[in-house]
Structure formats: C-alpha cells, structure tokens
Amino acid sequence: MYVVKAITEELGKFDSKALAEALHGAKILAAQNPGVLMDIAFDKNGDIDRESFLVKIDQGKQVVVSTLPRNSEK
C-alpha cells in the first residue's frame, strides 16, 4: 500500500489508470518513502523488480537462507 501511496502523491491525486501507467518504469526508494521496506522498481511492463528472500523453516521459525538479487542485478 505504501507503493500506491508514493505514486499517488507523485501524481497529486488518485487515478487508477494513471497509477497503473506511472508504475511502468517507476522506482520507489525506501529512504524517501516511509513505510516502504525496501527499494522497489518496476520494469517497462509494470512487473516488480526487487530483492527476494530464500527462506527455510527451522523449528517452526522462518530463517532467511539467502537474499536473491533484483532481476536487473543478475
């Protein structure tokens, strides 16, 4: 939701079509947008490009095994 908030504030109003268009190629930086947990980018098709995490369950708790890079960093 904080991503929607960041783009909506950039647009100056909520407009679902403008929001969808603005997400294509958008970059949202956590340092500039409180509530956004990590830097996020969207490619030209609007697909999200961000770090991901490989997690295993150990004694009922989630343990991060590895951080996977953004697609653009591969």
N, C-alpha and C positions, 0 to 999 in steps of 0.2 A: 504494500500500500504506500510505502514511503517513496517508491519509484514513481507511482502515479502522482503523488503529491508534488514531487520535484518537477516533473514535466508540466503538470497543471500550473504550477507557479510560474514556470518559464513562459507558458502560453498566456497567462493572465486571466484565464477562465477555464472552466471545464467544458470540453467539447470532445466527445468520444472519437469522432473521426480525426480531428486534429491531433489528439493524443496518440492514436494509432500511427499516424503519419510521422509524428515527432519522434516516436520510439525507433524508427528506422535510422540506424546510424548514430543513435544517441549514446552518450557516455555520462554516467552518473557516478560521481566520486563521493565516497563515504565521508571524507574530510569536509566536504562542502554541504552535505545533506544529512543533518542529524536524523538518526533512525535507520538510515541505510547502513547495513552491517559490513558491506564490502563493495569495492569498486565494481561496477557493472557496465557492460557495453552491449549494444545490440547491433547486429550486422545489418547490411542493406536490406535483408529480407525481414527484419524485425525479430530474428532469433537471438536469444540471450547468449552472451559470451562472458562467462565469469569462472573463477576458480570453483572447483568441486572438491568433495572430500570422499575418500575411500574409508569406510568405517566398518569395524567389526564389533561384535557384541562379546564382551568379556565379563563373565559373572553378572550378567544382566545389565551391564552398562555399556554405552557407546564409547568406543575408543577410536580416535582418528588414526588410521594407519598411514595415510599418505594424502598430501594435497596435490590435486591434479591441476595442471595449468590451464589457463584460458585457451580456447581454440586458436586464437590469434598468436599465442606464445609458443605453439608447438613447432 
